[in-house]
Amino acid sequence: MSPLIFLKLLAIFVTIGIGWVAGRCKPFAGGEAARILSNAAFYVFAPALLFRATARIDLGTLPWQALGAFFVPVVGWMLLVYLLQRRCRAAAAAQPAVRAITASFGNNAQLGIPMAAALFGEIGLQLHLSIVSLHALILLTVLTLLVERDLAHAMARDAGAPASLSRTLLLTARNTVIHPIVLPVLAGMAWNLTGAPIPGPIDEVLQMLGTAVVPLCLVAIGLSLGHYGLRGAAGPALLLAAAKLLVQPALVLAVGYGMGLRGLALAVIVMAAAMPTGSNALMFAQRYRSGEAEATAAIVISTLAFAATAPLWLLLTQWLS
């Protein structure tokens, strides 16, 4: 493991540790502090980051074959986890979607970008950044649609009335579009299609707000870990971490290899799929108040285990190429 990646992992754990220590202190005791920080990230800072990123994507230069080899298996795996969890008849309506994001959404920005830069150079970094530019847009939009549909069904069931298809579709569509993650993505894409640059002062504000997402989320993870601990959540979290670190990159490797990708392109997409669970999983869990302890534990466990699994995937892609 390169010194740059090691330092990034160390910085992640130190920041989470600061949040954990703060969570043991009286002013931050209880789970509410973590929710407040997570809500600030979800409703203020992440929308700024997503709007700016989407508005600045150069759609004409994206490497669509490599992106397809990454997103088709990742989204397919996410949907499979979601469907399997729905069949288990989870107690909370949002739990299938929360577990699906925990098993599929990787830390491709804070940890993935320095990893790609250190391992693959400028060309590999450009491909990785293409994945990052669409990562939240695709995964979070799909999962938001699914979880809002489940919540609409649950609301109708709790009211003791049969679920009206038109009402369910209307409620799902409204709550999916008017959403702190999806709406800024749609607005950013609309701005992108105009071809106009973001005005300088507005871009500066958006950039400033966007830079606060990562530290806020990491401190929130530490606060949540201090509140929930690992007891009772370690078993499910281990399974989710294994799903993220082992199953998902294996699927991307199989699809990418089958599509004819070799060398650098194959290594980049597999390592992007092999990233540990990202902090957006906790933001999503806290937004819907479901599976917060599991998501927190999975983030911590998968980030620790990444130090062991990442070299294995890198060696395997080099051997296949």
ZIZI-V386333 format. One line per field, one symbol per residue. phi: phi as a letter, one per 40 degrees, with the letter a starting at -180 (. if undefined). burial: I if it has 16 or more other ideal C-beta (glycine too) atoms within 10 Angstrom, else O. A space follows every 10 residues. Layout:
BEGIN
phi = ???
burial = ???
END
This chain:
BEGIN
phi = .cdccdcccc cccccccccc cccccdcbcg cccccccccc cccbccdccc cccccbcccc bccccccccc cccccccdcc ddccccccfd cccccdcccc cccbcccccc cccccccccb gccccccccc cccbdcdccc ccccdccccc cccccccccg bccccccccc ccccccccac bcdccccccc cdccgcccdd cccccccccc cccccccccc ccccccccgb cgbccdcccc cccccbcccc cccccccccg cagccccccc ccccccdccc ccdccccbfa gccccdcccc cccccdcccd cccccccccc c
burial = OOOOIOOIIO IIIOIIOOII OIIOOOOIOO IOIIIOIIII IIOOIIIIII IIIIIOIOOO OOIOOIIOII IOIIOOIIOI IIOOIIOOOI OOIIIIIIII IIIIIIIIII IIIIIIIIII OOOIIOIIII IIIIIIIIII IIIIIIIIII IIOOOIOOOO OOOOOOOIOO IIOOIIOOII IIOIIIOIOO IIOOOOOIOO OOOOOIOOII OIIIIIIIII IIIIIIIIOO OOIIOIIIOI IIIIIOIIII IIIOIIIOOO IOOIIIIIII IIIIIIIIII IIIIIIIIOI IIIIIIIIII IIIOIIOOII OOIIOIIOOO O
END
